């Protein structure tokens, strides 16, 4: 059985400067089913990417979840940022993920 990624990200927590601090990370099972998410720090997600784990975004569009883009990271200066598409924006850009800020 195949799966499109090792993990999915369904939501993000951001600080006051709009930088991602944590994500809702789901382990992916065969056939792209996935488990309950776990709040995971941005640095832990970047460490998963550094050991060649694959991560994709998922978005909720009633009545289903849809698999999105692969997540990568970039290093700019001494900062590392999660990214879905390489572009010139110097910030995290998982903008289509659910804003989890109200959930502590």
Buried (B, 14 or more C-beta within 10 A) or exposed (E): EEBEBBBBBBBBBBEEEEBBBBBBBBEBEEEBEBEEBEBBBBEEBBEBBEEEEBBBBBBEEEEEBEBBEBBBBBEEEEEBBBBBEEEEEEBBBBEEBBEBEEEE
